[in-house]
Amino acid sequence: MAAQILVVEDEPHIQELISLNLTRAGHDVRCASAAEEARDMMQQALPDLLLLDWMLPGISGVEFTRQLRSQARTRDIPIIMLSARVEERDKISGLEVGADDYITKPFSPRELMARIAVILRRRLPQVTAEVVRVGGIVLDPAAKTVIAKGEPLSLGSTEFRLLHFLVTHTDRVYSRSQLLDHVWGPEFVGDDRTVDVHISRLRSALLPCGLSQVIRTVRGSGYSLCAD
């Protein structure tokens, strides 16, 4: 279950410990020591998950979470807040501003890895290797296979990743720029109309099985995959 994780922690030894354990678990890790630095990094590429310390120099983790949740581009990023604050009211404050989980320091690396796995499984199913079954489509990420109404489909790697994202986020509308962020990633440089081309290819592959209509165009907004 590899993911791109951004660690925002100003204590070097804690940052190093977290980074080491995440890397050993196969995750792609970037680190920042302040919210401002993390914001600059996120302008270039959005992480799959954010590990965020409460007590940071400058903007606190709580305030940074509030800012991220107020912006369309970043509001859905899973956030796990790390803090030495153990009072119930502090945990509630962290969760109320939008953190998905709250872990008190000191914590064990095993607990942290378990919490991350739970969040990724719930919020980012496209980074897991679990087989997905939606509306006559069976997609196996590990085997890189797709069966549509009993028939195997031949898809290019980009169409496969695009379909995987859509079938794990059914009935939600994603703009072209959001799909570029999630499917193509930060390295992609090009026009967002690229999404239209690959959506068209994906529909063509689904057409013989009578499933091309499951991918819906929402005029002025983007694309959605209907589960029914």
ZADO-1210 file (C-alpha; in nm, 4 decimals, padded with zeros to 6 digits):
<atoms>
<atom x="00.0000" y="00.0000" z="00.0000" code="MET" pos="1"/>
<atom x="00.2537" y="00.2597" z="-00.1160" code="ALA" pos="2"/>
<atom x="00.1593" y="00.6259" z="-00.1016" code="ALA" pos="3"/>
<atom x="00.3179" y="00.9695" z="-00.1326" code="GLN" pos="4"/>
<atom x="00.3338" y="01.1056" z="00.2217" code="ILE" pos="5"/>
<atom x="00.4371" y="01.4531" z="00.3348" code="LEU" pos="6"/>
<atom x="00.5714" y="01.4737" z="00.6909" code="VAL" pos="7"/>
<atom x="00.5527" y="01.8196" z="00.8501" code="VAL" pos="8"/>
<atom x="00.7510" y="01.7995" z="01.1728" code="GLU" pos="9"/>
<atom x="01.0023" y="02.0492" z="01.3133" code="ASP" pos="10"/>
<atom x="01.1824" y="01.8117" z="01.5529" code="GLU" pos="11"/>
<atom x="01.4626" y="01.6583" z="01.3414" code="PRO" pos="12"/>
<atom x="01.4897" y="01.3277" z="01.5287" code="HIS" pos="13"/>
<atom x="01.1134" y="01.2661" z="01.5105" code="ILE" pos="14"/>
<atom x="01.1053" y="01.3670" z="01.1446" code="GLN" pos="15"/>
<atom x="01.3925" y="01.1268" z="01.0701" code="GLU" pos="16"/>
<atom x="01.2322" y="00.8415" z="01.2646" code="LEU" pos="17"/>
<atom x="00.8982" y="00.8812" z="01.0847" code="ILE" pos="18"/>
<atom x="01.0634" y="00.9159" z="00.7462" code="SER" pos="19"/>
<atom x="01.2754" y="00.6041" z="00.8007" code="LEU" pos="20"/>
<atom x="00.9777" y="00.3897" z="00.8982" code="ASN" pos="21"/>
<atom x="00.7617" y="00.5171" z="00.6142" code="LEU" pos="22"/>
<atom x="01.0383" y="00.4527" z="00.3617" code="THR" pos="23"/>
<atom x="01.0886" y="00.0994" z="00.4953" code="ARG" pos="24"/>
<atom x="00.7144" y="00.0437" z="00.4475" code="ALA" pos="25"/>
<atom x="00.7546" y="00.1367" z="00.0807" code="GLY" pos="26"/>
<atom x="00.6072" y="00.4854" z="00.0888" code="HIS" pos="27"/>
<atom x="00.7440" y="00.7845" z="-00.1022" code="ASP" pos="28"/>
<atom x="00.8290" y="01.0371" z="00.1698" code="VAL" pos="29"/>
<atom x="00.8922" y="01.4108" z="00.1639" code="ARG" pos="30"/>
<atom x="00.9619" y="01.6205" z="00.4719" code="CYS" pos="31"/>
<atom x="00.9058" y="01.9817" z="00.5777" code="ALA" pos="32"/>
<atom x="00.9808" y="02.1611" z="00.9040" code="SER" pos="33"/>
<atom x="00.7102" y="02.4281" z="00.8826" code="ALA" pos="34"/>
<atom x="00.3650" y="02.4788" z="00.7347" code="ALA" pos="35"/>
<atom x="00.4920" y="02.7454" z="00.4969" code="GLU" pos="36"/>
<atom x="00.7516" y="02.5073" z="00.3560" code="GLU" pos="37"/>
<atom x="00.4889" y="02.2338" z="00.3231" code="ALA" pos="38"/>
<atom x="00.2558" y="02.4717" z="00.1389" code="ARG" pos="39"/>
<atom x="00.5284" y="02.5497" z="-00.1161" code="ASP" pos="40"/>
<atom x="00.5908" y="02.1787" z="-00.1689" code="MET" pos="41"/>
<atom x="00.2201" y="02.1147" z="-00.2162" code="MET" pos="42"/>
<atom x="00.2043" y="02.3781" z="-00.4881" code="GLN" pos="43"/>
<atom x="00.4260" y="02.1459" z="-00.6906" code="GLN" pos="44"/>
<atom x="00.2587" y="01.8158" z="-00.5994" code="ALA" pos="45"/>
<atom x="-00.0179" y="01.7058" z="-00.3649" code="LEU" pos="46"/>
<atom x="00.0612" y="01.4202" z="-00.1262" code="PRO" pos="47"/>
<atom x="-00.1637" y="01.1201" z="-00.0756" code="ASP" pos="48"/>
<atom x="-00.1480" y="01.1802" z="00.2982" code="LEU" pos="49"/>
<atom x="-00.0194" y="01.4493" z="00.5327" code="LEU" pos="50"/>
<atom x="00.1407" y="01.3783" z="00.8715" code="LEU" pos="51"/>
<atom x="00.1198" y="01.7111" z="01.0506" code="LEU" pos="52"/>
<atom x="00.2627" y="01.8195" z="01.3844" code="ASP" pos="53"/>
<atom x="00.0429" y="02.0481" z="01.5951" code="TRP" pos="54"/>
<atom x="00.3231" y="02.2657" z="01.7355" code="MET" pos="55"/>
<atom x="00.5076" y="02.4126" z="01.4389" code="LEU" pos="56"/>
<atom x="00.7027" y="02.7386" z="01.4081" code="PRO" pos="57"/>
<atom x="00.4882" y="03.0064" z="01.2452" code="GLY" pos="58"/>
<atom x="00.1537" y="02.8605" z="01.1390" code="ILE" pos="59"/>
<atom x="00.0383" y="02.5849" z="01.3732" code="SER" pos="60"/>
<atom x="-00.0734" y="02.2462" z="01.2506" code="GLY" pos="61"/>
<atom x="-00.4310" y="02.3248" z="01.3536" code="VAL" pos="62"/>
<atom x="-00.4386" y="02.6488" z="01.1573" code="GLU" pos="63"/>
<atom x="-00.2726" y="02.4857" z="00.8581" code="PHE" pos="64"/>
<atom x="-00.5356" y="02.2106" z="00.8626" code="THR" pos="65"/>
<atom x="-00.8072" y="02.4752" z="00.8694" code="ARG" pos="66"/>
<atom x="-00.6508" y="02.6479" z="00.5685" code="GLN" pos="67"/>
<atom x="-00.6171" y="02.3232" z="00.3706" code="LEU" pos="68"/>
<atom x="-00.9773" y="02.2260" z="00.4382" code="ARG" pos="69"/>
<atom x="-01.0995" y="02.5666" z="00.3160" code="SER" pos="70"/>
<atom x="-00.9454" y="02.5263" z="-00.0327" code="GLN" pos="71"/>
<atom x="-01.0969" y="02.3086" z="-00.3051" code="ALA" pos="72"/>
<atom x="-00.7606" y="02.1722" z="-00.4243" code="ARG" pos="73"/>
<atom x="-00.6493" y="02.0498" z="-00.0807" code="THR" pos="74"/>
<atom x="-00.9680" y="01.9891" z="00.1169" code="ARG" pos="75"/>
<atom x="-00.9728" y="01.6131" z="00.0531" code="ASP" pos="76"/>
<atom x="-00.6115" y="01.5362" z="00.1492" code="ILE" pos="77"/>
<atom x="-00.6109" y="01.2899" z="00.4424" code="PRO" pos="78"/>
<atom x="-00.4441" y="01.4434" z="00.7484" code="ILE" pos="79"/>
<atom x="-00.3094" y="01.2686" z="01.0572" code="ILE" pos="80"/>
<atom x="-00.2222" y="01.5162" z="01.3315" code="MET" pos="81"/>
<atom x="00.0716" y="01.4454" z="01.5638" code="LEU" pos="82"/>
<atom x="00.0842" y="01.6164" z="01.9008" code="SER" pos="83"/>
<atom x="00.2205" y="01.5988" z="02.2533" code="ALA" pos="84"/>
<atom x="-00.1128" y="01.7438" z="02.3683" code="ARG" pos="85"/>
<atom x="-00.3005" y="01.4577" z="02.5366" code="VAL" pos="86"/>
<atom x="-00.6070" y="01.6357" z="02.6732" code="GLU" pos="87"/>
<atom x="-00.9408" y="01.5294" z="02.5285" code="GLU" pos="88"/>
<atom x="-01.0268" y="01.8875" z="02.4337" code="ARG" pos="89"/>
<atom x="-00.7071" y="01.9088" z="02.2255" code="ASP" pos="90"/>
<atom x="-00.7915" y="01.5899" z="02.0376" code="LYS" pos="91"/>
<atom x="-01.1412" y="01.7198" z="01.9734" code="ILE" pos="92"/>
<atom x="-01.0016" y="02.0526" z="01.8491" code="SER" pos="93"/>
<atom x="-00.7716" y="01.8744" z="01.6048" code="GLY" pos="94"/>
<atom x="-01.0505" y="01.6558" z="01.4707" code="LEU" pos="95"/>
<atom x="-01.2999" y="01.9399" z="01.4510" code="GLU" pos="96"/>
<atom x="-01.0789" y="02.1475" z="01.2198" code="VAL" pos="97"/>
<atom x="-01.0608" y="01.8539" z="00.9802" code="GLY" pos="98"/>
<atom x="-00.7890" y="01.6061" z="01.0817" code="ALA" pos="99"/>
<atom x="-00.8779" y="01.2454" z="00.9964" code="ASP" pos="100"/>
<atom x="-00.6896" y="01.1077" z="01.2960" code="ASP" pos="101"/>
<atom x="-00.4988" y="01.2322" z="01.6002" code="TYR" pos="102"/>
<atom x="-00.1938" y="01.0553" z="01.7440" code="ILE" pos="103"/>
<atom x="-00.0335" y="01.1620" z="02.0706" code="THR" pos="104"/>
<atom x="00.3429" y="01.1654" z="02.1226" code="LYS" pos="105"/>
<atom x="00.5288" y="00.9515" z="02.2019" code="PRO" pos="106"/>
<atom x="00.3882" y="00.6891" z="01.9674" code="PHE" pos="107"/>
<atom x="00.5205" y="00.3581" z="01.8387" code="SER" pos="108"/>
<atom x="00.6132" y="00.3233" z="01.4715" code="PRO" pos="109"/>
<atom x="00.3842" y="00.0188" z="01.4491" code="ARG" pos="110"/>
<atom x="00.0867" y="00.2196" z="01.5705" code="GLU" pos="111"/>
<atom x="00.1638" y="00.4968" z="01.3231" code="LEU" pos="112"/>
<atom x="00.1889" y="00.2497" z="01.0319" code="MET" pos="113"/>
<atom x="-00.1404" y="00.0903" z="01.1347" code="ALA" pos="114"/>
<atom x="-00.3183" y="00.4264" z="01.1553" code="ARG" pos="115"/>
<atom x="-00.1802" y="00.5267" z="00.8140" code="ILE" pos="116"/>
<atom x="-00.2995" y="00.1990" z="00.6608" code="ALA" pos="117"/>
<atom x="-00.6507" y="00.2543" z="00.7950" code="VAL" pos="118"/>
<atom x="-00.6690" y="00.6107" z="00.6595" code="ILE" pos="119"/>
<atom x="-00.5347" y="00.5116" z="00.3182" code="LEU" pos="120"/>
<atom x="-00.7759" y="00.2199" z="00.2927" code="ARG" pos="121"/>
<atom x="-01.0707" y="00.4441" z="00.3784" code="ARG" pos="122"/>
<atom x="-00.9813" y="00.7673" z="00.2044" code="ARG" pos="123"/>
<atom x="-00.7576" y="00.6502" z="-00.0825" code="LEU" pos="124"/>
<atom x="-00.8678" y="00.3059" z="-00.1966" code="PRO" pos="125"/>
<atom x="-00.6855" y="00.3544" z="-00.5296" code="GLN" pos="126"/>
<atom x="-00.3484" y="00.3088" z="-00.3583" code="VAL" pos="127"/>
<atom x="-00.4431" y="-00.0358" z="-00.2248" code="THR" pos="128"/>
<atom x="-00.4106" y="-00.3685" z="-00.4036" code="ALA" pos="129"/>
<atom x="-00.7649" y="-00.4843" z="-00.3257" code="GLU" pos="130"/>
<atom x="-00.9874" y="-00.6105" z="-00.6070" code="VAL" pos="131"/>
<atom x="-01.2659" y="-00.3635" z="-00.6900" code="VAL" pos="132"/>
<atom x="-01.6110" y="-00.4680" z="-00.8146" code="ARG" pos="133"/>
<atom x="-01.8389" y="-00.1928" z="-00.9435" code="VAL" pos="134"/>
<atom x="-02.1311" y="-00.2112" z="-01.1857" code="GLY" pos="135"/>
<atom x="-02.0178" y="-00.5146" z="-01.3821" code="GLY" pos="136"/>
<atom x="-01.6505" y="-00.4130" z="-01.3722" code="ILE" pos="137"/>
<atom x="-01.3954" y="-00.6207" z="-01.1809" code="VAL" pos="138"/>
<atom x="-01.0553" y="-00.4526" z="-01.1528" code="LEU" pos="139"/>
<atom x="-00.7553" y="-00.6272" z="-00.9993" code="ASP" pos="140"/>
<atom x="-00.4754" y="-00.3736" z="-00.9279" code="PRO" pos="141"/>
<atom x="-00.2172" y="-00.6404" z="-00.8416" code="ALA" pos="142"/>
<atom x="-00.2729" y="-00.8450" z="-01.1584" code="ALA" pos="143"/>
<atom x="-00.3387" y="-00.5329" z="-01.3708" code="LYS" pos="144"/>
<atom x="-00.6530" y="-00.6913" z="-01.5168" code="THR" pos="145"/>
<atom x="-01.0031" y="-00.5632" z="-01.5855" code="VAL" pos="146"/>
<atom x="-01.3087" y="-00.7820" z="-01.6508" code="ILE" pos="147"/>
<atom x="-01.6234" y="-00.6063" z="-01.7778" code="ALA" pos="148"/>
<atom x="-01.9403" y="-00.8187" z="-01.7785" code="LYS" pos="149"/>
<atom x="-01.7280" y="-01.1300" z="-01.7944" code="GLY" pos="150"/>
<atom x="-01.5074" y="-01.0096" z="-02.0785" code="GLU" pos="151"/>
<atom x="-01.1392" y="-00.9160" z="-02.0302" code="PRO" pos="152"/>
<atom x="-01.0455" y="-00.5656" z="-02.1382" code="LEU" pos="153"/>
<atom x="-00.7181" y="-00.4568" z="-02.2923" code="SER" pos="154"/>
<atom x="-00.6255" y="-00.1174" z="-02.1463" code="LEU" pos="155"/>
<atom x="-00.3165" y="00.0990" z="-02.1668" code="GLY" pos="156"/>
<atom x="-00.1427" y="00.1795" z="-01.8379" code="SER" pos="157"/>
<atom x="-00.2893" y="00.5298" z="-01.8201" code="THR" pos="158"/>
<atom x="-00.6443" y="00.4101" z="-01.8938" code="GLU" pos="159"/>
<atom x="-00.5995" y="00.1417" z="-01.6264" code="PHE" pos="160"/>
<atom x="-00.4925" y="00.3978" z="-01.3637" code="ARG" pos="161"/>
<atom x="-00.7751" y="00.6307" z="-01.4661" code="LEU" pos="162"/>
<atom x="-01.0354" y="00.3540" z="-01.4410" code="LEU" pos="163"/>
<atom x="-00.8924" y="00.2398" z="-01.1082" code="HIS" pos="164"/>
<atom x="-00.9288" y="00.5896" z="-00.9665" code="PHE" pos="165"/>
<atom x="-01.2837" y="00.6295" z="-01.0979" code="LEU" pos="166"/>
<atom x="-01.4109" y="00.2907" z="-00.9755" code="VAL" pos="167"/>
<atom x="-01.2734" y="00.3613" z="-00.6278" code="THR" pos="168"/>
<atom x="-01.4412" y="00.7046" z="-00.6201" code="HIS" pos="169"/>
<atom x="-01.7807" y="00.6345" z="-00.7689" code="THR" pos="170"/>
<atom x="-02.0568" y="00.8949" z="-00.7958" code="ASP" pos="171"/>
<atom x="-01.8202" y="01.1853" z="-00.7279" code="ARG" pos="172"/>
<atom x="-01.7400" y="01.4469" z="-00.9896" code="VAL" pos="173"/>
<atom x="-01.3716" y="01.5220" z="-01.0545" code="TYR" pos="174"/>
<atom x="-01.2445" y="01.8082" z="-01.2668" code="SER" pos="175"/>
<atom x="-00.9758" y="01.7555" z="-01.5278" code="ARG" pos="176"/>
<atom x="-00.7150" y="01.9195" z="-01.3050" code="SER" pos="177"/>
<atom x="-00.8109" y="01.6963" z="-01.0129" code="GLN" pos="178"/>
<atom x="-00.7814" y="01.3865" z="-01.2300" code="LEU" pos="179"/>
<atom x="-00.4406" y="01.5034" z="-01.3505" code="LEU" pos="180"/>
<atom x="-00.3264" y="01.5408" z="-00.9893" code="ASP" pos="181"/>
<atom x="-00.4547" y="01.1990" z="-00.8829" code="HIS" pos="182"/>
<atom x="-00.3866" y="00.9880" z="-01.1917" code="VAL" pos="183"/>
<atom x="-00.1023" y="01.1492" z="-01.3887" code="TRP" pos="184"/>
<atom x="00.0812" y="01.2889" z="-01.0864" code="GLY" pos="185"/>
<atom x="00.3161" y="01.5834" z="-01.0308" code="PRO" pos="186"/>
<atom x="00.5592" y="01.4886" z="-01.3083" code="GLU" pos="187"/>
<atom x="00.3025" y="01.5402" z="-01.5826" code="PHE" pos="188"/>
<atom x="00.3441" y="01.8549" z="-01.7917" code="VAL" pos="189"/>
<atom x="00.0737" y="01.9153" z="-02.0489" code="GLY" pos="190"/>
<atom x="-00.2748" y="02.0324" z="-02.1283" code="ASP" pos="191"/>
<atom x="-00.5620" y="01.9110" z="-01.9116" code="ASP" pos="192"/>
<atom x="-00.7461" y="01.8138" z="-02.2327" code="ARG" pos="193"/>
<atom x="-00.5258" y="01.5053" z="-02.2136" code="THR" pos="194"/>
<atom x="-00.7876" y="01.3769" z="-01.9714" code="VAL" pos="195"/>
<atom x="-01.0548" y="01.3983" z="-02.2431" code="ASP" pos="196"/>
<atom x="-00.8465" y="01.1845" z="-02.4779" code="VAL" pos="197"/>
<atom x="-00.8006" y="00.9067" z="-02.2217" code="HIS" pos="198"/>
<atom x="-01.1649" y="00.9198" z="-02.1106" code="ILE" pos="199"/>
<atom x="-01.2603" y="00.8707" z="-02.4765" code="SER" pos="200"/>
<atom x="-01.0238" y="00.5710" z="-02.5051" code="ARG" pos="201"/>
<atom x="-01.1638" y="00.4236" z="-02.1860" code="LEU" pos="202"/>
<atom x="-01.5223" y="00.4593" z="-02.3104" code="ARG" pos="203"/>
<atom x="-01.4267" y="00.2948" z="-02.6389" code="SER" pos="204"/>
<atom x="-01.2810" y="-00.0025" z="-02.4494" code="ALA" pos="205"/>
<atom x="-01.6016" y="-00.0342" z="-02.2439" code="LEU" pos="206"/>
<atom x="-01.8350" y="00.0084" z="-02.5418" code="LEU" pos="207"/>
<atom x="-01.8418" y="-00.3567" z="-02.6622" code="PRO" pos="208"/>
<atom x="-01.9543" y="-00.4598" z="-02.3122" code="CYS" pos="209"/>
<atom x="-02.2267" y="-00.1969" z="-02.3038" code="GLY" pos="210"/>
<atom x="-02.0633" y="-00.0073" z="-02.0172" code="LEU" pos="211"/>
<atom x="-01.9364" y="00.3079" z="-02.1880" code="SER" pos="212"/>
<atom x="-02.2202" y="00.5062" z="-02.0306" code="GLN" pos="213"/>
<atom x="-02.0955" y="00.4422" z="-01.6753" code="VAL" pos="214"/>
<atom x="-01.8464" y="00.7256" z="-01.7233" code="ILE" pos="215"/>
<atom x="-02.0547" y="01.0395" z="-01.7123" code="ARG" pos="216"/>
<atom x="-01.9560" y="01.3853" z="-01.8381" code="THR" pos="217"/>
<atom x="-02.0748" y="01.6636" z="-01.6075" code="VAL" pos="218"/>
<atom x="-02.0811" y="01.9744" z="-01.8200" code="ARG" pos="219"/>
<atom x="-01.8566" y="02.2480" z="-01.6829" code="GLY" pos="220"/>
<atom x="-01.7363" y="02.0289" z="-01.3955" code="SER" pos="221"/>
<atom x="-01.5626" y="01.7122" z="-01.5100" code="GLY" pos="222"/>
<atom x="-01.6235" y="01.3376" z="-01.5039" code="TYR" pos="223"/>
<atom x="-01.7883" y="01.0849" z="-01.2772" code="SER" pos="224"/>
<atom x="-01.8302" y="00.7072" z="-01.2768" code="LEU" pos="225"/>
<atom x="-02.1793" y="00.5859" z="-01.1845" code="CYS" pos="226"/>
<atom x="-02.1913" y="00.2801" z="-00.9611" code="ALA" pos="227"/>
<atom x="-02.5409" y="00.1725" z="-01.0733" code="ASP" pos="228"/>
</atoms>
